[in-house]
Amino acid sequence: MVVGTSLAVLLNAAASLYARATAPRTPPVIHVAAPSPPGGAARDAALDDLVAAYPQALAGHRAGTLLWRSGPPTPIGTARRDAEAAVATPAIADIFAWPYPLGEEIPAPLGDPGRARPAAFFTRLYGDCAKGEVEPQLVDVRWVGGRSLRFTRVAGAAEALEAVARDLETLGPAFDRYLWPTSGTYNCRAIAGTASKSMHAYGAAIDLAARFGAYWRWGPRPAAARAIPWPIIAAFERHGFIWGGKWAHFDSFHFEYRPELIRAARRKAGHAD
């Protein structure tokens, strides 16, 4: 068992290193569907989803501001119609720039649902890792096979990941190679090629085995069926996580805790929360 795990760790690391070493010096141009942020009543409903997803932190929204249970309100801002701006310098309104598509089918053209991560919201919610504010909130989460991972307890994220792990364990040993070793959870870093914080910097994201995934900077989207099997993706979505394989700028072994986007998707689909 130890030998098998060690070999898997080496294969995971080798796959990541090879992908980075052979990645093009200039990232490929990715065509992204234009943002379609909700307006009017739909915008209010999306903001209601945001508040409901983080009830311990948020009290509501009013007159263009997000109301926190403690401290001053935060301006919601105006959603951008430009895909690059919505991701590079997002306002809180840009969180819903693209709807997240629930389910196995991935619609075309692809947007980047969830890649707009406004620091005004997420740093206030989870803390600034550069200031040592995130690590005290990390807890050990029981992962598949009795292993453990560090994840933030803020906003119920650790509990959600534990629920995912329970669902994954019912899938059986055929899925184990995708789930262990992982490629990491907490990492105080920016997103590659940007100055924006990764959700890993908040302790709210997990990368599964890199050797079974693909990343847009490393090469083209695989033509074959997705490498991460659908039952794994479904388990994450059930508990408030989005999958990076549904992005135009794909990251197909990446999952991050974004209950507001899952909640909005369920509401639009008419599913009970």
N, C-alpha and C positions, 0 to 999 in steps of 0.2 A: 504493500500500500504506500509506504514512504517512498520507495523507488519510483512507483508510478506517478505519484504527486510531484516528485522532483523533476521527472522527465517532462511532465505537463508544464511545470513552471518554466523550464528551459525552452520548450517549444513556444510557449506564449511570448517570452522575452525575445526569442529569436525572430518570431514573426513580426513583432513590433519594430525591432531594430532593422530588419530587412526592408520592411515597408517604408520606414523613414529614410533609409539610405538610398533607396531606389525611387523615392518620390521626385516628381519634377521640381526643378528649382523655382519655376514660376507656377503657382497654383493654377489649376484649370479654371476656365470661366464656366460658372454654373448658372444656368438659366432658371430663374425663380419666378413663380407666379406672383403677380402684383399683390400687395397686401389688400385685404378686404376687411378693414376694421369695422365693427358694428357701430351704427349711429342711432341717435334717438332712443327709443324704448329698448332696442336691442343692446345698446351700449350700457344702459342702466342695468339690464338683466345680467350682462357679463360682469359688471362691477359687483352686483349682488353675489354672483358666483365667487368672485375673488374674496369678498368678505366672508362668505359662508365657508370657504375652504380653509381660512385661517382665523377661526373664531376667537382663539386665545389672544390674538394680537390685534385684530381689527374690530372696530365698533360700527363702521358703516361708511357711507360716502355722501357728500353733500356739496352742492355748489362748486363742482370741479375739484374737490379735494377728497383725499382718502383719510378717514378718521381712525386714529389708533386708540387703543384702550389706555395708552400712556404716552404722553408727549404731544408735540404739535402735529397738525395735519400735514399731509404731503400733497402737493399739486399733482393732479392726474395727468395734466398736459394734453396735447393734441396728437392724435395718432397720425403717423406719416403714411403717405401713399407710395413712398419710395422704399423698396425692399432693403437696400443697403443701409439707408439711414435708420430704418426701423430696428435693425439689428445692431448697428454700430453705436448709435446714441439714442437708445430707446427711452421714451417716456412711459409712465405706468400704463397709459392708454394703448401702447404698442404691444403689451402682453397678449392681446387678443387680435394681433395683426392678421393672423391666419388661423382658421379653425383647425383644431386637431382632429384628424379622421380616426374615429374608433373602428375597430374591427380589422379583419385580415386583409381586406382589399385596400390597396393604396391608390387613391385617385390621381389623375393627371389633369392639368399640370401641377407639379409639386410646389408647395410653399415651404416655409421654414417655421412651422408652428412650435413655439417654445424657445426659439433661438433669440428672441427679444427678451433680455433679462435686465430690466432697469435696476441699476445699483441703488437708486433712491428707495426702492422697495426691498430688494433681497438683502442688501447689507444691513438695513435697519431690522429686518426680520431675523436674520441668522447671525449677524455680527460681521466684523472685519477681521479676516484671518491674519492680516498683516499686523494687527494690533493685539493679537492673542485672544480675540473674543469668541472664536469658533470652537477651538479645541476643548474648552471647559464644558461645552454642550454635547460633545461626542460621547456615545455610549457603545458598549459591546452589544451587537445584535447577533442573535443565533442564526447562522446561515445553514445551508443544506449540509447534511452529513455531520452535524454537531460542531461545525466550525463556527468562527465568529468574525464579524466585520465591524469596523468603527463607522458609525453613522450619527448624524445629528438627531437629538431628541426633540428639537424645536418643531412645533406645529404638528406633532404626531408622526414625523417622518420615520423615526426608528421603529415605531409600532407598525407602520405601514410596510416597511421592509421585512419585518418578522412575519407579517401575514403573507407576503409574497413567498418567503422561504417555505412556509407551511404548505402553500399550494404547489410549489415546485417539487417538494419531496414526494408528492403523490404521483408525479409523472413517471417515476421509476429510474433505474440506473442508466437507461439508454441516453438520458439527458445530462448525466453528470459531467461529461467532458466540456459542455458549454458553460457550466456553472462553477467549476473549480479547476484550477485556480482562477480567480478573477484578475482583472487588470487594474483593480484599485477602486477605492472610494474617496476618502478625504485626501486632498492635495491642494495646498495653498498656492494656486497658480492662476495665470491668465489663460484664456483660450488661445491656442496657437495662432500666431500672426496678428494678434490684437492686444489691446490694453484692457479688455473687458474681463471681469472675473468669470471663471468657469463655475458651474454649479458644484464641481468637486471642491472648490475653495470654500464652500459653505457646508461641506459634509453631507450634501443632499443628492449625490449622484453616484452611480456605480457603473463600472465598465466590466462586462463579462469577458470571457476568453477572447483576446484580440485575434488569435489565429483563426477564429471562425467569423470574424467581422470584416468590415471595410470602412474606410474613412476617405472623404472626398479629396483631401490633400495628398493622399498616398497613391491614388490611382482611380480608374473608372469604376462606376457602380457595377457590381457583378451582374452579368446577363442571366445567370442561373437563378433559381429560387433562392430566397434569402437564406443566409447561412444559419442565423439564429432561428430555430423552429417556432412556428406560430404559438404552440401551447405555452412557451416561455414568455413571449410577448404579451399574450392574453393575461397571464398571471400578474404581470406588472401593471397592465392597464386597469385590471380589476381593483387595484389598491392605490390608484392615484399617481402612477408613474407614466410618463410618455417615453416613446422609443425614438431614438435618433435615426433609425432606418426609414422613418417617414418624412425626413427632411430632404429638400433639394440638395442641401449641403450635408449629405448623409454621413452618419456616424453609427453604423449598424450594430455595434456592441455596447452602445451607451444608453442608459436609462436614467432619468432624473425625476425627482419627486415634484410634480406640478399638479396638485389636486384641483386647482382652479380651472385648468384646461380640460381635464377629464370631466369635471363637473359640468362645465359649459357644453361639452360634447354630448354628455348624457341628456342634458336638458333639451338640446336641439333635436336629439334622436327620440325624445319622448320616453326615456328610460327613468325609472325612479332612482333617486340617489341612494 
